[in-house]
Amino acid sequence: MRRSPALTTGLMLSTVLGVLDLAGLTGLFVDAAPPAALVIASALLGVSTIVCVPAAWRGKRPATAVVAGTRTVSALLSVPAFFAPQAPGWAKSSPQWPSRPPR
């Protein structure tokens, strides 16, 4: 079976991102830890990705859909961190708007 370069690259990147999701569990042990439920959900998505990548590599379409779905959900779970007021300064991407317009 021939895999397209896009699928090969996507599965490799998905594997790396799944491992990074697992590495995020270390964030539970820092002072300014993210919510535990978010870290655990992210780790579970990482495990799901890592488990399904070999089947997707062999050409199983449902496994490919699971890998794509877990990566999408993982990306969506990270979006609120960029707008949370308690997020570290380096993580914020939204500008801090003043309460009223300047004169």
VOSEBA-38680 format. One record per residue: x, y, z of N, C-alpha, C in turn. Coordinates in pm, whole numbers, m for minus. Layout:
! VOSEBA-38680
<n.x->X&n.y->Y&n.z->Z&ca.x->X&ca.y->Y&ca.z->Z&c.x->X&c.y->Y&c.z->Z>;
...
! end
This chain:
! VOSEBA-38680
<n.x->83&n.y->m119&n.z->0&ca.x->0&ca.y->0&ca.z->0&c.x->88&c.y->125&c.z->0>;
<n.x->48&n.y->222&n.z->m79&ca.x->121&ca.y->348&ca.z->m85&c.x->51&c.y->453&c.z->m1>;
<n.x->127&n.y->518&n.z->84&ca.x->76&ca.y->629&ca.z->163&c.x->118&c.y->758&c.z->95>;
<n.x->29&n.y->854&n.z->96&ca.x->64&ca.y->983&ca.z->39&c.x->162&c.y->1055&c.z->133>;
<n.x->244&n.y->1143&n.z->79&ca.x->335&ca.y->1218&ca.z->166&c.x->259&c.y->1300&c.z->271>;
<n.x->142&n.y->1349&n.z->235&ca.x->63&ca.y->1427&ca.z->331&c.x->19&c.y->1340&c.z->448>;
<n.x->m25&n.y->1218&n.z->420&ca.x->m67&ca.y->1129&ca.z->528&c.x->51&c.y->1090&c.z->615>;
<n.x->163&n.y->1059&n.z->553&ca.x->283&ca.y->1023&ca.z->629&c.x->325&c.y->1137&c.z->720>;
<n.x->330&n.y->1257&n.z->667&ca.x->369&ca.y->1373&ca.z->747&c.x->268&c.y->1399&c.z->858>;
<n.x->141&n.y->1389&n.z->826&ca.x->36&ca.y->1411&ca.z->925&c.x->41&c.y->1311&c.z->1039>;
<n.x->67&n.y->1186&n.z->1006&ca.x->75&ca.y->1084&ca.z->1112&c.x->198&c.y->1103&c.z->1198>;
<n.x->308&n.y->1144&n.z->1137&ca.x->429&ca.y->1171&ca.z->1217&c.x->408&c.y->1289&c.z->1311>;
<n.x->351&n.y->1396&n.z->1258&ca.x->323&ca.y->1513&ca.z->1342&c.x->221&c.y->1480&c.z->1451>;
<n.x->121&n.y->1399&n.z->1418&ca.x->22&ca.y->1359&ca.z->1516&c.x->85&c.y->1279&c.z->1628>;
<n.x->180&n.y->1193&n.z->1595&ca.x->249&ca.y->1116&ca.z->1697&c.x->327&c.y->1207&c.z->1791>;
<n.x->398&n.y->1303&n.z->1734&ca.x->475&ca.y->1397&ca.z->1816&c.x->381&c.y->1476&c.z->1906>;
<n.x->269&n.y->1523&n.z->1851&ca.x->174&ca.y->1600&ca.z->1932&c.x->109&c.y->1514&c.z->2040>;
<n.x->84&n.y->1387&n.z->2010&ca.x->30&ca.y->1297&ca.z->2110&c.x->126&c.y->1277&c.z->2226>;
<n.x->254&n.y->1264&n.z->2195&ca.x->356&ca.y->1250&ca.z->2300&c.x->364&c.y->1379&c.z->2382>;
<n.x->355&n.y->1494&n.z->2315&ca.x->356&ca.y->1620&ca.z->2388&c.x->234&c.y->1635&c.z->2478>;
<n.x->120&n.y->1583&n.z->2434&ca.x->1&ca.y->1584&ca.z->2520&c.x->27&c.y->1504&c.z->2647>;
<n.x->94&n.y->1392&n.z->2633&ca.x->129&ca.y->1312&ca.z->2751&c.x->229&c.y->1385&c.z->2840>;
<n.x->323&n.y->1455&n.z->2779&ca.x->421&ca.y->1530&ca.z->2855&c.x->354&c.y->1643&c.z->2934>;
<n.x->239&n.y->1686&n.z->2888&ca.x->166&ca.y->1791&ca.z->2959&c.x->120&c.y->1750&c.z->3097>;
<n.x->121&n.y->1621&n.z->3126&ca.x->85&ca.y->1575&ca.z->3260&c.x->180&c.y->1630&c.z->3366>;
<n.x->301&n.y->1663&n.z->3326&ca.x->395&ca.y->1721&ca.z->3423&c.x->348&c.y->1858&c.z->3470>;
<n.x->258&n.y->1922&n.z->3394&ca.x->204&ca.y->2051&ca.z->3433&c.x->117&c.y->2046&c.z->3557>;
<n.x->77&n.y->1927&n.z->3597&ca.x->m4&ca.y->1914&ca.z->3718&c.x->77&c.y->1941&c.z->3844>;
<n.x->208&n.y->1935&n.z->3833&ca.x->292&ca.y->1944&ca.z->3951&c.x->364&c.y->2078&c.z->3965>;
<n.x->316&n.y->2179&n.z->3896&ca.x->375&ca.y->2312&ca.z->3908&c.x->282&c.y->2401&c.z->3989>;
<n.x->334&n.y->2515&n.z->4033&ca.x->254&ca.y->2605&ca.z->4117&c.x->132&c.y->2661&c.z->4044>;
<n.x->153&n.y->2715&n.z->3926&ca.x->43&ca.y->2772&ca.z->3848&c.x->m7&c.y->2667&c.z->3749>;
<n.x->m60&n.y->2559&n.z->3801&ca.x->m100&ca.y->2446&ca.z->3717&c.x->m230&c.y->2477&c.z->3643>;
<n.x->m242&n.y->2428&n.z->3522&ca.x->m370&ca.y->2439&ca.z->3450&c.x->m473&c.y->2349&c.z->3518>;
<n.x->m600&n.y->2367&n.z->3486&ca.x->m702&ca.y->2280&ca.z->3547&c.x->m671&c.y->2132&c.z->3522>;
<n.x->m684&n.y->2052&n.z->3628&ca.x->m649&ca.y->1910&ca.z->3619&c.x->m733&c.y->1838&c.z->3515>;
<n.x->m861&n.y->1871&n.z->3506&ca.x->m949&ca.y->1805&ca.z->3409&c.x->m899&c.y->1830&c.z->3266>;
<n.x->m853&n.y->1950&n.z->3239&ca.x->m803&ca.y->1983&ca.z->3107&c.x->m675&c.y->1905&c.z->3074>;
<n.x->m586&n.y->1895&n.z->3171&ca.x->m460&ca.y->1823&ca.z->3149&c.x->m487&c.y->1674&c.z->3129>;
<n.x->m577&n.y->1618&n.z->3209&ca.x->m608&ca.y->1475&ca.z->3197&c.x->m679&c.y->1446&c.z->3064>;
<n.x->m773&n.y->1533&n.z->3025&ca.x->m841&ca.y->1515&ca.z->2897&c.x->m742&c.y->1523&c.z->2782>;
<n.x->m648&n.y->1615&n.z->2790&ca.x->m546&ca.y->1627&ca.z->2686&c.x->m459&c.y->1503&c.z->2681>;
<n.x->m423&n.y->1450&n.z->2797&ca.x->m342&ca.y->1328&ca.z->2800&c.x->m418&c.y->1209&c.z->2741>;
<n.x->m547&n.y->1200&n.z->2770&ca.x->m627&ca.y->1091&ca.z->2712&c.x->m637&c.y->1103&c.z->2560>;
<n.x->m647&n.y->1225&n.z->2512&ca.x->m648&ca.y->1246&ca.z->2367&c.x->m512&c.y->1207&c.z->2307>;
<n.x->m405&n.y->1237&n.z->2379&ca.x->m272&ca.y->1198&ca.z->2333&c.x->m257&c.y->1047&c.z->2325>;
<n.x->m307&n.y->977&n.z->2428&ca.x->m302&ca.y->830&ca.z->2427&c.x->m383&c.y->775&c.z->2311>;
<n.x->m502&n.y->830&n.z->2290&ca.x->m586&ca.y->785&ca.z->2178&c.x->m515&c.y->805&c.z->2045>;
<n.x->m447&n.y->916&n.z->2030&ca.x->m373&ca.y->942&ca.z->1907&c.x->m262&c.y->839&c.z->1888>;
<n.x->m183&n.y->819&n.z->1993&ca.x->m70&ca.y->727&ca.z->1983&c.x->m116&c.y->585&c.z->1955>;
<n.x->m228&n.y->545&n.z->2013&ca.x->m280&ca.y->410&ca.z->1992&c.x->m331&c.y->392&c.z->1849>;
<n.x->m392&n.y->494&n.z->1792&ca.x->m453&ca.y->482&ca.z->1659&c.x->m357&c.y->507&c.z->1543>;
<n.x->m243&n.y->571&n.z->1568&ca.x->m151&ca.y->600&ca.z->1458&c.x->m101&c.y->474&c.z->1388>;
<n.x->m61&n.y->367&n.z->1459&ca.x->m15&ca.y->248&ca.z->1385&c.x->m123&c.y->188&c.z->1293>;
<n.x->m246&n.y->187&n.z->1339&ca.x->m354&ca.y->135&ca.z->1253&c.x->m376&c.y->227&c.z->1133>;
<n.x->m368&n.y->358&n.z->1155&ca.x->m382&ca.y->452&ca.z->1044&c.x->m266&c.y->437&c.z->947>;
<n.x->m148&n.y->406&n.z->999&ca.x->m30&ca.y->384&ca.z->914&c.x->m51&c.y->265&c.z->821>;
<n.x->m122&n.y->164&n.z->873&ca.x->m151&ca.y->45&ca.z->792&c.x->m267&c.y->67&c.z->695>;
<n.x->m329&n.y->183&n.z->698&ca.x->m432&ca.y->215&ca.z->600&c.x->m574&c.y->201&c.z->650>;
<n.x->m596&n.y->186&n.z->778&ca.x->m732&ca.y->175&ca.z->832&c.x->m794&c.y->314&c.z->839>;
<n.x->m899&n.y->333&n.z->760&ca.x->m962&ca.y->465&ca.z->754&c.x->m1024&c.y->511&c.z->886>;
<n.x->m1092&n.y->423&n.z->962&ca.x->m1148&ca.y->469&ca.z->1089&c.x->m1039&c.y->520&c.z->1186>;
<n.x->m924&n.y->454&n.z->1185&ca.x->m816&ca.y->499&ca.z->1272&c.x->m764&c.y->635&c.z->1229>;
<n.x->m759&n.y->658&n.z->1098&ca.x->m717&ca.y->789&ca.z->1047&c.x->m816&c.y->897&c.z->1092>;
<n.x->m944&n.y->864&n.z->1090&ca.x->m1045&ca.y->961&ca.z->1134&c.x->m1032&c.y->989&c.z->1284>;
<n.x->m1001&n.y->886&n.z->1362&ca.x->m983&ca.y->905&ca.z->1507&c.x->m862&c.y->994&c.z->1533>;
<n.x->m753&n.y->971&n.z->1462&ca.x->m633&ca.y->1054&ca.z->1479&c.x->m666&c.y->1199&c.z->1445>;
<n.x->m731&n.y->1223&n.z->1335&ca.x->m768&ca.y->1360&ca.z->1296&c.x->m862&c.y->1422&c.z->1398>;
<n.x->m957&n.y->1343&n.z->1447&ca.x->m1052&ca.y->1394&ca.z->1546&c.x->m987&c.y->1428&c.z->1679>;
<n.x->m897&n.y->1342&n.z->1725&ca.x->m832&ca.y->1369&ca.z->1854&c.x->m742&c.y->1491&c.z->1845>;
<n.x->m676&n.y->1509&n.z->1732&ca.x->m590&ca.y->1627&ca.z->1716&c.x->m674&c.y->1754&c.z->1708>;
<n.x->m791&n.y->1746&n.z->1644&ca.x->m879&ca.y->1862&ca.z->1635&c.x->m932&c.y->1901&c.z->1772>;
<n.x->m980&n.y->1801&n.z->1847&ca.x->m1033&ca.y->1830&ca.z->1981&c.x->m922&c.y->1882&c.z->2072>;
<n.x->m803&n.y->1826&n.z->2062&ca.x->m691&ca.y->1873&ca.z->2143&c.x->m658&c.y->2019&c.z->2111>;
<n.x->m661&n.y->2055&n.z->1985&ca.x->m635&ca.y->2194&ca.z->1946&c.x->m744&c.y->2286&c.z->2000>;
<n.x->m869&n.y->2242&n.z->1992&ca.x->m979&ca.y->2326&ca.z->2043&c.x->m974&c.y->2341&c.z->2195>;
<n.x->m925&n.y->2240&n.z->2265&ca.x->m914&ca.y->2250&ca.z->2410&c.x->m810&c.y->2354&c.z->2453>;
<n.x->m715&n.y->2382&n.z->2367&ca.x->m611&ca.y->2478&ca.z->2404&c.x->m650&c.y->2623&c.z->2376>;
<n.x->m752&n.y->2646&n.z->2298&ca.x->m788&ca.y->2783&ca.z->2259&c.x->m824&c.y->2872&c.z->2379>;
<n.x->m905&n.y->2827&n.z->2477&ca.x->m938&ca.y->2917&ca.z->2588&c.x->m818&c.y->2966&c.z->2667>;
<n.x->m708&n.y->2892&n.z->2667&ca.x->m590&ca.y->2934&ca.z->2742&c.x->m534&c.y->3066&c.z->2690>;
<n.x->m556&n.y->3097&n.z->2564&ca.x->m504&ca.y->3221&ca.z->2508&c.x->m585&c.y->3343&c.z->2550>;
<n.x->m703&n.y->3322&n.z->2606&ca.x->m789&ca.y->3434&ca.z->2643&c.x->m820&c.y->3438&c.z->2791>;
<n.x->m775&n.y->3341&n.z->2868&ca.x->m804&ca.y->3336&ca.z->3011&c.x->m728&c.y->3446&c.z->3084>;
<n.x->m793&n.y->3516&n.z->3176&ca.x->m724&ca.y->3624&ca.z->3248&c.x->m612&c.y->3572&c.z->3338>;
<n.x->m622&n.y->3449&n.z->3388&ca.x->m519&ca.y->3396&ca.z->3476&c.x->m406&c.y->3327&c.z->3400>;
<n.x->m409&n.y->3328&n.z->3268&ca.x->m303&ca.y->3266&ca.z->3188&c.x->m175&c.y->3347&c.z->3200>;
<n.x->m59&n.y->3282&n.z->3191&ca.x->67&ca.y->3357&ca.z->3195&c.x->76&c.y->3456&c.z->3080>;
<n.x->154&n.y->3560&n.z->3099&ca.x->164&ca.y->3665&ca.z->2997&c.x->209&c.y->3615&c.z->2862>;
<n.x->298&n.y->3515&n.z->2857&ca.x->347&ca.y->3465&ca.z->2728&c.x->241&c.y->3387&c.z->2653>;
<n.x->135&n.y->3341&n.z->2722&ca.x->32&ca.y->3260&ca.z->2657&c.x->m83&c.y->3343&c.z->2603>;
<n.x->m93&n.y->3467&n.z->2647&ca.x->m207&ca.y->3548&ca.z->2604&c.x->m184&c.y->3603&c.z->2464>;
<n.x->m287&n.y->3591&n.z->2383&ca.x->m277&ca.y->3648&ca.z->2248&c.x->m379&c.y->3759&c.z->2227>;
<n.x->m476&n.y->3770&n.z->2318&ca.x->m576&ca.y->3875&ca.z->2303&c.x->m524&c.y->4003&c.z->2368>;
<n.x->m543&n.y->4116&n.z->2302&ca.x->m498&ca.y->4241&ca.z->2363&c.x->m585&c.y->4276&c.z->2483>;
<n.x->m528&n.y->4346&n.z->2577&ca.x->m602&ca.y->4390&ca.z->2694&c.x->m668&c.y->4524&c.z->2659>;
<n.x->m795&n.y->4519&n.z->2626&ca.x->m866&ca.y->4638&ca.z->2585&c.x->m900&c.y->4723&c.z->2708>;
<n.x->m888&n.y->4853&n.z->2696&ca.x->m931&ca.y->4937&ca.z->2809&c.x->m1083&c.y->4933&c.z->2825>;
<n.x->m1129&n.y->4964&n.z->2945&ca.x->m1273&ca.y->4957&ca.z->2971&c.x->m1348&c.y->5065&c.z->2894>;
<n.x->m1286&n.y->5178&n.z->2866&ca.x->m1349&ca.y->5280&ca.z->2783&c.x->m1248&c.y->5334&c.z->2684>;
<n.x->m1294&n.y->5383&n.z->2573&ca.x->m1199&ca.y->5430&ca.z->2470&c.x->m1119&c.y->5551&c.z->2518>;
<n.x->m994&n.y->5561&n.z->2476&ca.x->m915&ca.y->5679&ca.z->2514&c.x->m968&c.y->5804&c.z->2445>;
<n.x->m943&n.y->5917&n.z->2509&ca.x->m992&ca.y->6044&ca.z->2452&c.x->m883&c.y->6118&c.z->2382>;
! end
